[in-house]
């Protein structure tokens, strides 16, 4: 369960909960592929990294 950052804030940034789910899914898949290509160990869940990227404004929904 995701407690921090608040899901309401993430939805406000994106505008739609379904759009949020799609963006997080796509970004986490990209992060997973990069970690496999670069032979990096799985340090933290890629979904968590994707959520924090949206929260910090690194990824902006169009």
C-alpha positions in Angstrom: 0.0 0.0 0.0 1.3 3.4 -1.0 1.2 5.9 1.8 3.8 8.4 0.8 3.3 10.3 -1.6 -0.4 10.6 -1.1 -2.4 9.1 -4.0 -4.7 12.2 -4.1 -1.7 14.4 -4.9 -0.6 12.1 -7.7 -4.0 12.1 -9.2 -4.2 15.9 -9.1 -0.8 16.1 -10.9 -2.0 13.7 -13.7 -5.7 14.5 -13.7 -7.2 11.0 -13.9 -6.6 7.9 -11.8 -6.6 5.6 -14.9 -4.1 7.9 -16.6 -1.9 7.7 -13.5 -2.0 3.9 -13.6 -1.0 3.8 -17.2 1.9 6.3 -16.8 3.2 4.4 -13.7 3.0 1.1 -15.5 4.8 2.3 -18.6 7.5 4.1 -16.7 8.2 1.2 -14.4 8.5 -1.1 -17.4 11.1 1.2 -18.9 13.0 1.3 -15.6 12.9 -2.5 -15.4 14.3 -2.9 -19.0 17.1 -0.4 -18.2 18.1 -2.3 -15.1 18.2 -5.6 -17.0 20.2 -4.1 -19.9 22.8 -2.5 -17.5 22.9 -5.5 -15.2 21.9 -3.6 -12.1 20.6 -5.5 -9.1 17.0 -4.8 -8.2 17.5 -2.4 -5.3 14.0 -0.9 -5.0 10.7 -1.6 -6.8 10.5 0.2 -10.1 6.9 1.2 -9.5 8.0 3.1 -6.4 10.6 4.9 -8.5 8.0 5.8 -11.1 5.6 7.1 -8.5 8.3 9.4 -7.0 9.3 10.6 -10.5 5.7 11.8 -11.1 5.5 13.3 -7.6 8.7 15.2 -8.0 7.7 16.5 -11.4 10.3 14.6 -13.5 7.4 13.0 -15.5 4.6 15.3 -16.7 1.4 14.0 -18.2 0.3 15.6 -21.4 
